[in-house]
Amino acid sequence: MQFNLFEQLAAGGAGIWVIGALSVLAIAVALERLHRFRPAAVVPPTLVDEVVPLWQGSRFDELEQALVQHDSVLARTLRFLVAHRARWPAEVLAVRAGEVASRALRGQQQRAYPLAVVATIAPIVGLLGTVVGMIEAFHVIAFTGGVGDASLLAGGISKALINTAAGLAVALPSLAMHHFFRHRLVVSGLALEEQLERVLDACVRPGGAR
């Protein structure tokens, strides 16, 4: 007998529909994060090279226009630095800029949090579907008197286990993508810190332009 995955999924019950909805959520979140949480969307590689000469030349109008054109965490942090450059001492300004960058990065990571939720819930839903399926299988045997008919039990077990398989099939990629984005957050955070230090050393701290 040929194994038909779609028929097995269709027979899996309500748990399969819940797992299917979770898979759609995971795919949507992963695609959005792959597009919006690209390294260039956090720390554009050439932005600081544009900013430093403009700042050192006190061309702040051009500098602000250049930063507005870049929609990135680094650009938003640098706009904060430019806007408050005369308000606080250099070290206070550096701390405040770090806080702005940190909040922006946490916001980026928070948008990937649904992947962790899916990775946690999907296998539990699958397990629940398996337990319900096993209960139904034994219920059928109990009321049909088919204790010696292994096909009744095997069919019910097959339908039950498809829930566990579906839950794990959704949870594992979701967990992998969640850790992928956590790693990207760490790498982007280090790059962001390095680029901010370049600007602070060249333009804000004693010896740099102000």
Protein Blocks (a to p, Z undefined) as FASTA:
>chain_A
ZZdfklmmmmnojmlmmmmmmmmmmmmmmmmmmmmmgfklmmccklmmmmmmmmmnopak
lmmmmmmmpccfklmmmmmmmmmmmmpcfklmmmmmmmmmmmmmmmmmmmmmmmmmmmmm
mmmmmmmmmmmmmmmmmmmmmmnopmmlmklmmmmmmmmmmmmmmmmmmmmmmmmmmmmm
mmmmmmmmmmmmmmmmmmmmmmmmghiaZZ
